[in-house]
Amino acid sequence: MSAAPACPACDAAAETQIGRAGVCDLWRCACGLVFADRATWRDPYAANDYYDPANQPAESYPLQVTATERDRIASVRRVIQDGRLLDFGGGIGRTALAARAAGFDATVLEDSHKAVSDGRAHHPEIEWIEGRTIPDSILDGSLDGITLFHVLEHLPDPRAVLAHIHRKLRPGGLLLIEVPNWGSHMRRLRGLRWLFVLDHHLNHFTAASLTRMVESSGLQRCAIEFRRTFAINEAQSWKEPLKRLLCLLGFGDILRCSFRKPAS
């Protein structure tokens, strides 16, 4: 067995090596985080644009907002109702478009050149920033809300990103994070064959380990929700009540948490 790597959440040596999944050697820390050993992991998209048609299906523009994005913004509006909202790692921009339709001043931060260039061409009504970090042009304390939908599990240094987010949020501002739920009963049944054990997922969170990491950056959890699947099934909407029931029984594969920056 190789030497235990340091946990990206708490810096302690990992407690248990739990196996190899694709290019990832996965470890568990006593703090609850499951993570890929950074020393052996290699980014499968380092030389490729994630939204290149070779990697992702081609999108048809202009984009149409779906029930999934409206559901995400409904969670935002349970905490804040308007203001300046940054969708960190916002992809092709559907969530930002839903935010704008709900009355927010919406910005996408995305490192895919293709996603940003296509977005600027087809959806200039929202602001587009190409990059991996919030730029200095966005002043500290100027954002009312920041969302990360299926982003934190990809980040090599999630604590550094959370510290930066804390600076950019205004007092009382919202951070909403959605990630796969390592605590799901379905994950326990499937083990490392669970559908969210992927070669580009470095961090695997339970509700407790996510809360611990985010609160260490100075934010406070205010709500927690679970979803059975990544997206809402609009074609077969009758499945959604059944999926909500499965979430109540612990089979929610998706974890969504809201945090606020203290007002003072």
N, C-alpha and C positions, 0 to 999 in steps of 0.2 A: 504494500500500500504506500502511495506517495505521501509526502509530508502534508499536513493539513494546512490549507490556505487560510488567509485572514478573511473574516467575514466583511463584506462591504457595508453592512449595516452597523456593526458595533466594534469592528477591528479585532475581536477575539478569534483565536484559532477555531476552525470548524470542528464540530464534535464528531460527525459521522459522514463517511463517504457512502452515498446511497446508490451509486451506479453511473453508468455511462449511457448517454442518449445522444446519438448522432455525433456531433463534434464536441459535446459538452460532458465534462466530468462533474457530476452534481454532488454537492455537499450540503449537510444540514448543520446550522449553528444552534447553540443552546438558546439563542434569542428567538429562534423560530424560523428564520429565513432559510430557504433552500436556494442555492446559487451555483452558478457555473464557475469553476476554477479559472480565473482570468489568465493564469500562466499557460494553460493548455488550450483555451478557447480561441478560435479564429473566426472573425466576422465573415459569414458567407456572402454578405453584400458589400464588402469593403471596396471591391472593384466594379460594382454594378449598381445601377439606379434601381431601387426597390420597385418603382412604378414603371419600369421598362416593360413593354408587352411580353418580353421573354419571361418575366417573373410574375406579372399580375395581368389579369384580363384587361383589355383596352376599354376605356370608359367612353360613353356617349355624352357629348356636351350639347346644350347646357345641362348641368346636373339637376336631378330631381331629388328633393329631400324626401326621405322615407320615414316610416314610423320609428325606426331605430334612432335616428337623429332627433326627432321630436321628443322621444322618451328621454334622451340624454339631456336635452335643454329643459325639460320639465323638472329634472332633478336639480339643475342649476337654479331654476326659478323658485324652488322651495327655500332657497337661502338668499339669493339676490334677484331683483326683478329687472334691472337694467344696468347700464354702464359700459365700461370698456372691458371686453372679454378677449383673452388670448387663448387660442386652441394650440397648445404646444404639441408638435408632432401631428399637425392637423391633416396630413395626407392630402387628398384631392379637394378637401374643403366642404364636404357635405354638412358636417356638424357646425361649422362656422356659418354656413348659409342658413341653417335652422336657427342659429342664435340671432342672426340679423333679422330674420322674419319675426322673431319674438321681441325685437326692439333693442337688441344689443348692438354696440359698435364693435364689430367682430374683426379679428385679425388671425391669420394662420401663420404659424412658424413651422417650417417644414424643410428638411434637408434634401429632399428629392428635387433635383433641378427640373425634371419633367413635370412633376405635379405642380410646382410653382409657376413654371412658364405657361402650362396649359390653363391654370387657374387665372393668371393675370389676363390671358387672352380672352377667356370666356366669362369670367366672373369678376370684373373690375369693381363691383360694388362692395367687395370685401378687400381688406388689405392683406398683401402677401409678403412674407419675409422668408428668404431662403437662408437657412442656417440651422445650427444645432443648439445655439444658446440665444437667450433673449438679448438683443443688442442694447448698447448703451443709449441709443436714441429713444428707447423706452425708459423713462426716468424711474428711479426707485420710488416706490409708494404710489405709482400712477395707475395701476391696474385694479379694477374692481373684481375681476375673476380670471382664473387660469384653469384650463381643463387639460387633462392628460388621459386620453382614451386609448388604452393599450399601447402605452409608451414606456412606463416605468420599468416594465419587465425587460425592455431592450437595452437599458442604459448601463454602461460599465461602471459609472460612478453616480449612483442615484442620490446619495447624500449631498454631493456638490450641487446637483441640479436643484434639489429641494431648498438648499440654503440660498441659492440665487433667486428662486421663486419667492421665498420669504421676503427678500429685499424689494422685489418688484411689486408685491401686493400692497395695497393701501391697508391701514388698520381697519379691521372688520371685513377685509376682502376674503373671497372664497377660493379655495383650491379643491377641485373635484377630480378624483383619480378613479379610473376603472382598469382592472387587471384580471387575468385569470385567477380563480380561487383555488389555491393549493389545498385548502381545507375542505373542499367538496367531497361528499361521499363517492361521487363518480370517480374522482381522482384516486381515492383510496382503493376502489375496486379495480381500476385499470392500471395502477402503478405507473411505471415509466412508459406505458403504452397510451396514457392519457393524451387526448388530442392537442393539449396545449404544451406538452413537452416537445419543444421545437429547437432547432439548432441556432435560432436567433433570439431565444428567450434566456436571458442570463439570470433573472431574479424571479423567484416563485414565492408569492405572498399568501399568507392566511390573513384574516381580518386582524388578528392580534399583532402579527409581525409587521404588517403595513402600518397599523396605527402607531406602533412603537417607533418605527423609523421616521414617519412624518412628524410625530409630536416631538421627536428629538431635534427637529429643525425650528421649533418654536411655534408650531401651529397646533390647533386644538380640534379634535374630531367632533363633529356635530350631527352626523347622520351616517347610517350604513344601510346599504341595500344589496340584494342579490338578484341576479338574472340567471335563468337556466342556460341560455345560449348567447352567443355573440350578437345575434341580430334578431329582431322581431319578425315573425313569419306573417307577412301581409297576405300572402296567397291563401294561407290556411289559418285565419285568425282564431278559429276555435281552439287551436292548440295552446294559445297564450294562457288561459285560465289553468290548464293542466300544468303548464310550465311554472306558473306562480305557486301552485300547490307543491310541486316537487322542490321548489326553493325553500318552502316552509319546512320540508322534510329533510333539508340538508343537501340537496342535489343541485344547488346553484353553482354552476361552473364559472360564473362571472361575479366579481366582487366590485361594488361601487361605493366609494366613501367620500364624504364631504368633510372638509376641514376649513376652519376660519383662522385668520390672523387676529390675535387679540387686539381689541380696540385701543388699548394703552399698555 
